[in-house]
Amino acid sequence: MHERLKVFLVDDHALFRSGIRAEIADRVWICGEAGDVDTAVAGIVERRPAVVLLDVHLPPPGAVGPVAPTSKGGVAVIEGVRRAGADAVAFLALSASDAPQDVIDVIRAGARGYVTKALSADDLVAAIRRVAGGDAVFSPRLAGYVLDAFAAIPVTQVDEELAQLTAREREVLQLVARGYTYREIAERLVISTKTVETHVSSVLRKLQLANRHQLSRWAAERNIS
């Protein structure tokens, strides 16, 4: 018997959310739902679900009146939740779109998988459980988009520079690039502030940079965040 995982639904169509509830609420715990970015971020941070089912096409944050949904709305939900410190929440994109750029954008933002709304209820529940367990899940054709996107990234000097860094140093670099303070980084990585400072010093030395402001700019220029 599977434990009922906490799941939060994000979709701007209330009828679709009702349909998902009707199909899977007997097997997962639907702990909340939202139809826009701000409500979604607040609800997810408050309720801390194991998995968020996220429609990637949502009106952008702060939208007033009829605004066409875009994939930037879905990305904004993930980024907002991460900024609030809810790093343990896993995101599974559930969308009618199978456009390659939509898939790539939301995966780069931090989603653990991407499936289309043509999925059966049984397969959706299985995907939710796999994502909650740490797996990456994609509808078959969509996985190819992600592999192609990463295969297309050329080997450059940036790769050589990043290759100098340890896995922990790369984690610290990414958090510095996102604007976190040393104390916030320490809390997220469960290490001391002194250790964070040591890692930053090492990164600066290896990349031949003078301070964290140069480091942030270096990361931004290379889309590292």
N, C-alpha and C positions, 0 to 999 in steps of 0.2 A: 504494500500500500504506500503510494507516494505521499509525502507531506505536501500540504496545500501551500504553494509558494505565494507570497504577496506580489501582486501585479498591479501596476498603475497604467491606465489607458490614456493615451494622448491622441486625439483626432478631432478635427474641426467639424465633423459631421456627427451630430448626436445620434442619428439613426444608426450609423455604423457602429458607434460605441454600444448601443443597445443590442445590436446583433451579436457583437463579440461577447457581451455579458451572457446572453441567452445560450450561446454555443459552448462556452468554456467555464462559466462561473461555478459549475459543479465539481471542477477539477483543480481550479486555482482560486486564490482569494483575491478578488478584485477590490483593492483597498481604496481606490479613488480614481477619478477621471478628470480630464480637462480638455477644453477645445481651443485654447490659445496659449501662447508662450508663457506669459507671466503667471497665469493660474497654474499651468503645468509645473513650472519651476517651484513655486511656493508649495504646492501639494506634494510633490516628490520629496522635497527637502524635509517637510513636516512628517511624512509617513514612512519614508525610507523603505520603499519596496525592494524586493530582490531583483525584479525585472520591470522595465518600462517598455510597453509596446508603443512605439512612436511612429506616427505618420510623419514622413519627412516634409510633406507639403503643408505648411501652416502659415497663416498671416504673420508677418514679421512683428517683433515686439513693439508695443506702443501704437500699433495700427489703429486708426479710427475710421469707421465707415467701411464700405465694401472695398477690400484690398485683396488682390489675387494672391493666393498662397504660393510660397516658393520654398525650395529646399533650405533656404537660409533660416526659415522658421524652425525647422527640426534641429538644425545645427545649433541655433540659439538656445534651445531647451537643454541640450547636452552641455553646452558651455556654461549656462547659468547654474546648472546643478553642480558642475565641477567647481565653479568659483565659490559656491556655498559650502563646499567641503564634503559633499555626499559622494565620495569616490567609490564606495562599495556598490553603488547602484549600477546594474548592467542594463544597457539599452539594446533592444531588438527592434530595428526598423521594420515597420509593416506598412507597405505602401502599394498603391495601384501603379505607381511609376516603376518602370524597369530601365529608365534612362541611365546610361553609364555614369554621367557626371553626378546625378543624384546619389547613386550608390557610393561613388568615391568620396564625395563631400561628407556624407554622414559617417562613413567609416573612418575617415581622417579625423573627424571631430571626436571619435571615441566609441561609436556603436560597436557591439560585439557581433552583430549579424544583420542581415537584410533579407527579408522574405516578402513575396508579393501577396496581395489580398486574395489571390486565387487559391491559396493554400487551404487544405481541409482543416477542420477544427482539431482533429487528432494530430495532424502534422504540426499545427501551430502550438499545441500544448507540448508536444515533444521538443519543438524548437525552444520554447520558453525554458523547459527543464535543462536542456543542454547549455543554453546561455547562462543560466543561473549556476551551473556547474563549472563554468569557466571556458566552455568551448566556443568557437566561432561558427556561426551557422549562416548559410546562404542558400537561396534557391539556386539550383545547378547552373543556369546560364549566368547569373549575377556574380558567382564566384570567379568566373573567367574575366569579368570586367576588372575586378580588384587585382588579380594576378597580372593582367595586361598592363594596368596602370603602374604597378610597381616595377614590372620588367622594363617599362619604357623610361624609367629614371636613369639617366646616364651616370656613369662613374666619373666623378669630378674631384676637384681639389677639396670640396666640402666633405666628401665621403672620407678622404684621406685624413682630414683634420678631425672629423668625428671619430675615426677609427682609433685615434690616440687615446680617447677617453674611455674610462671604465663604464660599466653599466650604471653604477651608482652616480658617477659624474654626469652622465647623460640625463639621468632623472633630475638631478639638481639643476642642470642647465635648462631643461624644459620648464621647470617651475619658476626659475628666475625669469625666463622669457615671458611667462604668463603674468609676471608682476608680483609674485608672492614675496613676502619678507622672509628673512632668514628664520625667524621664529616660526612662521607659518610652514615653511618648508620642513623644519625640524619636526613639527607636530605631525605633518603628513607622512613623513618617512620614518617616524619613531626613532629619531636620532637626536643628539644634542645640537644646540645652536653652534657650539664650537666645532663640531664635526662638519656641519654645513659650511662654515667659514673655511675650513680646511679644504673641502671639496671645491669650493668656488675658487680659492687661491690656486689650486692645482689646475683647474680648467683654464683660468686666466693665463697661467704660465704656459700651458701646452698650446693655447691658441694665440699666444703673444698679444694679449690685450691688457689694458692698464686697470680697468675697474668694471664694476657690474653694469654700469650704464653702457659702456662699449660692448659688453657681453650681450646685453639685451638687444642692442642695435644689430650686432653680428647675427644673433638668432633670428631677428625679425626679417633681415635681408634675405635669409635663407629659408623663410617660412617654417622655422622650428618653433612650435608652441604646443 
